[in-house]
Structure formats: C-alpha cells, structure tokens
C-alpha cells in the first residue's frame, strides 16, 4: 500500500475570511491553479466594468453596441450561474438556465447578422453597370470608321 499523503496535497482556502484546510489529489493541482487564475481574471474584469456606471457606458454607445453589451452581460451572468449550479451538484442541463442561455445565444446571432449586414458593402448598380459597359470591348460600326477617315483626309 502506498502512503495516502503522497498522492494528496494540502490546500489552504480562504472563503469569506475563514481558512479551510482540504486535501485534494495532486493530479488536479494544475487545473486548480488555472481555475484560480481564471477567477482572478474574471474578478478584475468585473471590477473594471463596475467602475463605470451602466448609464454612463451606454450613453457612449450606439443602439447596436448597447445591445451587444446587454447580451454579453446576460450571457456572462447566466454562464456564471451555470457554473454555480454545477458546483452545487445540480445538473445545469436540466435547469431552466440552459434555455435562457440558448435564448440569449439566438439574440447574439441576430445582432451578429445585423452587424455583418452593416459591414457589407453597398452596391451602386448604376456605377457597376457603367464599369462593366466601359470594360467590355465593342466593335466600332463601319460607318463610323468611314466618317472618321473622311474627317482626317480633309485636314
């Protein structure tokens, strides 16, 4: 039998100001470190977003950008709730949050379609017709050649 302490690490977790000692398998230490770094990044991002009032932020944006901010905010909150449910042992796939995330995703796709249409170039049909007409070779009529030659011989 192997030493059980050899395959587990001791971790000191700070939760709401209280220290908790927990054992966990060494194999997941890297995943926990990455998770901790990700949580720190999310925390910094939230602090940045919360430093500016929502009204102040939205006043600087056009309606399409406002919709994007609202959708990303809603999607982020629901995603965080999804993770919370998973940590509590609740299957989020069987929870109404799944339908809410899908509904938000549908609206995000609509906004993306609108953005793509705005970015697409507008076609000036008249200019395109003139460009094509001038780019095509047209044989000159025989009468036009005779008239042009007569004009040159008189000079």
Rosetta blueprint (number, residue, H / E / L):
1 X L
2 X L
3 X L
4 X H
5 X H
6 X H
7 X H
8 X E
9 X E
10 X E
11 X E
12 X E
13 X E
14 X E
15 X E
16 X L
17 X L
18 X E
19 X E
20 X E
21 X E
22 X E
23 X E
24 X E
25 X E
26 X H
27 X H
28 X H
29 X H
30 X H
31 X H
32 X H
33 X H
34 X H
35 X H
36 X H
37 X H
38 X H
39 X H
40 X H
41 X H
42 X H
43 X H
44 X H
45 X H
46 X H
47 X H
48 X H
49 X H
50 X H
51 X L
52 X L
53 X L
54 X H
55 X H
56 X H
57 X H
58 X H
59 X H
60 X L
61 X L
62 X L
63 X H
64 X H
65 X H
66 X H
67 X H
68 X H
69 X H
70 X H
71 X H
72 X H
73 X H
74 X H
75 X H
76 X H
77 X H
78 X H
79 X H
80 X H
81 X H
82 X H
83 X H
84 X H
85 X H
86 X H
87 X H
88 X L
89 X L
90 X L
91 X L
92 X H
93 X H
94 X H
95 X L
96 X L
97 X H
98 X H
99 X H
100 X H
101 X H
102 X H
103 X H
104 X H
105 X H
106 X H
107 X H
108 X H
109 X H
110 X H
111 X H
112 X H
113 X H
114 X H
115 X H
116 X H
117 X H
118 X H
119 X H
120 X L
121 X L
122 X L
123 X L
124 X L
125 X H
126 X H
127 X H
128 X H
129 X H
130 X H
131 X H
132 X H
133 X H
134 X H
135 X H
136 X L
137 X L
138 X L
139 X L
140 X L
141 X L
142 X H
143 X H
144 X H
145 X H
146 X H
147 X H
148 X H
149 X H
150 X H
151 X H
152 X H
153 X H
154 X H
155 X L
